């Protein structure tokens, strides 16, 4: 793991991308997870010798495999206007206040990094899945540094 200082933000997508002061010379690669205090910030989107761009969980299209820590229900945490826990069946037991962590089912993210807390669960007209919204564990606009796992 390497500590990096946040040296910039994308002005057109303020919380979607961060610029950090570490790069390939520090061992970083595309898709390395980026965290703060065991909470997920995002992943390395691109990297040069001395800097890298971090795609955060606040960027539309960001997705990661997640798991409800209380019930073990798996789904995909995805950002499309709202951060949601998708593919949660109507009969799956997930509740407001449950913590959602990375599941470890992908090669990119190890298991056990806190993504956020379920803040809303709604029945939908969908035949299979309900709508589950997540409050991110990290406030992207308050960060000054981050850790990259490599």
N, C-alpha and C positions, 0 to 999 in steps of 0.2 A: 504494500500500500504506500502511496506517496501523497503528501500534502501539497495542495496547489492553491494559489491565491487567485481569486476571481479578478481579472483585470479589465473586463468589459462585458457589456450586454448588448444584444441586438436591439437597436432603437426602434425597429419596425415590429418586433415581436419581443417585448421587454423581458418577459419571463420564460420565453420559449427556448432561448439559447444563451449560454454563458461562454465567455472566453477565459481560459485559464493560462497560467504561466508555466506549464509543463508540457513536454512533447515527447517525440520519439527518443531524444537523448536521455530521457528519464525512464524509458521503458514502456511508454504509453502506446496503445494500439486502438484502432477503431473498435467500438462496441464495449470497451472496458466500462464497468459500472462506476458510477460516481455517487458518493454518499456523504453524509454528515451525521455523526453520532449514530451510526447504524440505521439511518433513515435515507430512503432513496431520493436522490436528486435527479438522476438520469443516466445517460451513457455518452461516451465519446462518439461524436458524429464524424469529425475529421481531425486530423492531427498533422502538425508539421514538426520540424526539429525542436523548436522552442516553445510552441504554444499548441493549444487544442481548443476545439469548439465542443461544448457539451450540449446535447439535446436534452432538455429537461422534461419532467413529467407534465409540465404545463404547456407543452407544444402539441397542437392538434396533430393527431396521428400516432403519437407515442403509445406504445403498447408493451405490456410485460405480463407474464403468467403470474397469477396471484393465488393466495390461499387464505381463507378465513381461519384465523388462529384458534378460535373456539370450537368450530365444528369440522374443520378440515375440508370444507367445500372449496373446490378449485374453480377458477374462472380466468378471464383475461381482464386486466385493468387497462383501460384505454381512454385516451383523452380525445373527445370530439365535442368541443364547446364546454362539456362538463367531464370531470373525471368519473368514470363509471366502472363497475365491476360487472362484466358482461358474461353471458351464457350461464346465468344462475337460474335454475329451474324454479317454477312456482312452488314446488314442494321442498326445495332446499331451505334449510334453517339458517338464515343469516339475519342479523338484527342490528338496528342502530346501536352504535357503540362498539361493535366488534372491530378488532384490528385485522387489517389485511397485510400480509407479508409476501415477499417474493417466494414462489413455490419451489424453485430449484429445478423446474422442469425444462428450462432452456439452458443452453450452453453458456449464455451471456451473463446471467445473474445467479449468484449463489442463493441458496435457500436462507430465509430468515431476515431479510432486510425489510424494515417497516416501510410500507407504501403509504398507508393512511388509515383512517377510521371510517366505517360506514356511517353516513349521516342521514340517509333516506332510503327507504325500501318501499316500492310501489308495485301494486299489481298492474298489469298492462293487458291490452287486447291481444298481445302475442300469445299464440297457443302453447308455447313452451317456456318462455323466459319472463322473469320480472325485471323491473328497472331498479338497479342498486347504484346509488351515488356515493362517492368517497370524498372525504375531506383530506387533502394531502397532509402528510406528517411534517412536511417542510414548507416554510414560507420562502419561496425562491427569491423574492425581492429583498430579503433581509440577510442574505448570505454574503460573507466576505471571503470565505475559503471553503475548500471541499477536499475530500480524499478520493483518490482514484484507486480502485482495486485492479491489480494486474498480475 
